[in-house]
Amino acid sequence: MTASPRYHSLVPVTVLYFAIAREAAGTDSESVVGAPASVGALRAFLAERHPGLARVLPRCRLAVNQEFAVDGDAVPDDAEVAVIPPVSGGSGRFRVVDRPLDLAEAVDAVAGPGRGGLVTFRGDVRDESHGKRVVRLEYEAYVPMAERKLAEIGHAMGEEHGALLSIVHRVGSLSPGEAAVVIAAAAPHREPAFRACEAAIDRLKRDAPIWKREVYEDGSEWVGMGP
């Protein structure tokens, strides 16, 4: 027999919603008293509480206190739980900012006399997607967790490939041609720098809680939520 889920009695759990999850829930945050004390039970509770979330939640991950969690994990008292939709793909070298990006800031953060190979990536907003003209992109992030994840990605890829990285991502409304992300990777030789830079953008698109909405002339769509 499966035991009934334990519930928090008096201590509220704070739930944060982002991007399409925010729209489905009709709020960006709420304080829940009596919430289930496991991630899976909380997921079911939120779907029942907000019927519009039912079609979104199966494709979302939940983060507890800024760390991704699985359904069997516990939700501690007074936890902050974030509902993280699929992503579109800190301080110092890893930042999320709401201003235009300058590739030089990432380069300057990793350049040094012992690192002769320096590779950069700049991801710009395109003016066309799936045959539609893109008017603008709207980027949104769970900033504290996003900066932690950028730092984790940068350090992990740096250790794996023997390079030093910097990643800066922009949020807000961006027009075609504007930079959404800049990455710089520096190493003693070119090959580890190339590999680290490519691996970092691949991991960023999968794991960083940063979302984008493509705005067209006739509507808009959150990237990553298609069929």
Salt bridges, closest charged atoms under 4 A:
GLU23 OE2 - ARG213 NH2 2.36
GLU30 OE1 - ARG49 NE 3.01
GLU30 OE2 - HIS50 NE2 2.77
GLU67 OE2 - ARG148 NH2 2.33
GLU67 OE1 - LYS149 NZ 3.92
ASP71 OD1 - ARG43 NE 3.27
ASP77 OD1 - HIS8 ND1 2.58
GLU105 OE1 - ARG95 NH2 2.30
GLU105 OE1 - ARG99 NH2 3.03
ASP124 OD1 - ARG122 NE 2.55
GLU138 OE2 - ARG136 NE 2.95
GLU138 OE1 - ARG213 NE 3.24
GLU140 OE2 - ARG22 NH1 2.51
GLU152 OE1 - LYS149 NZ 3.19
GLU160 OE2 - HIS161 NE2 3.70
GLU178 OE2 - ARG170 NH1 3.15
GLU191 OE2 - ARG195 NH2 3.05
ASP207 OD1 - ARG61 NH2 3.61
ASP207 OD2 - ARG203 NE 3.19
ASP207 OD1 - ARG206 NE 3.56
GLU217 OE2 - ARG133 NH2 3.13
